[in-house]
């Protein structure tokens, strides 16, 4: 199974998102996935197995609990494959950064104090 076949399933992507925050028990992952997707605990276990068998997660036993964590190796392969496509969104991100900088510059210029000092006239009127 190719990495994108594994990642093509929204349940498996969500599991990886949960594990990206740190190691979690299979029970904790199952509870969240069951609530969000309405699938059974055995269904969640099958998704965890697919992720483990294809190297996306690691699992270790701690007593009776199974702790899952992300294994980054397959994700690095995906990242390498995506490299050839980055230029498409990097150009857009660079253009966005330019527009944001232009907007900040215009706001600074618009909000800059004027060079004429009108406060002297006010002070003269206030001081008898």
N, C-alpha and C positions, 0 to 999 in steps of 0.2 A: 504494500500500500504506500503510495506517495504521500509526502508530508501534507500536501494540499488536500488530499483525500481525508486525512485525519483531521485537519483544521477546517474542513468544509462543513462539519457538523456544528451547529450553534451550541449544543450542549457541551461538546468537548472544548470549544473555544471559551465558554463561560467557566468551565472547570479550570482551565489554564489561567484565566484572569483571577480567579479566586486564589490559586496557588502562587501567583506572581507576588502576592502580598506576604507570602511566607508559608512554611510547612503547615499542613492541616491534617486532621484525622479524616479518615474516610467517612466517618459518621457526620462530621461537621459539613463536609462537602455534600454528602448525600442529602442532608436536611435542607440546605439552601437550594440545591438543584431540584429536589422534589417539590419545594414550594414554588419556585420560579417556573418550572417546566411541567409540573404535574406528572412526572414519571415515577415509577416505583423504585425502591431501593435496589433491587436486582438490576434494573435498567441502568441506574447510575453506576453500579459496580461494573457493568459491561463497558461503559464508556471509560471508566478508570483503567480497566484492563487494556483496552485498545491504546490508550495513551501510554501506559507502561510498556506494553509489548513493542510499541514503535519508538520508544526512547524519549518520549516527551516528558515523562515523569519518572521519578524514582520513588520507591516505597521502602520503608523500614519498619520493622516490628518494634513496638515498645510495649511489652506485656501483651495484653490482648488487643491492643490498638494497632492500627496500621496508619503510619504517617506518610503522606504524599507530599512531594515537592517537585518543582519544575526542574527538568534537565534541559539546559540551554543548547546542547549540541545540535538537535534537529532544528531549533529556531535559528541558529547561526547559518545552517544550510539554506533555510528560507530567506534569510537576510541576504546571503550571497546571490541567490537567484533574483531577488528584488533589485539588486544593485543596478542592473542594466536599465531599470525603469525609473530610478530616482530622479534622473534629469528632468522628467516630465513634471514632477511636483516640486522639485527644488527651484526651477525657474519661477513657478507661481509663488512659492514662498519668498524668494528673493524680491519679486515684484511687490508682494504684500509688505515686506519689510521696508521697501523704499517708500511706498505710499504712507505707511504709518509714520515714518520719519518726516516726510513732507508735511503731514497733518500736524505733528508736534511742533515743527518749525513755524508753521503758519499760526498756530495758537499762541506760541511764544511772541511772535511779532505783533499779533493782534492785541495781546494783553500787556504789551510793554508800556511803561509809563511814557507820557508825552514829554517832549523836551522843554515845552514852555511851563513855567512854574506859576500856576494860578494861585498858589497858597499865599504868596506875598500880598496880593490885593486883599484877600480875606483877612489876613492878620492886620493889615493897616486899618481896615474898617472896624475890626474888633477892638484894637488898641486905641483908646482916646488920646 
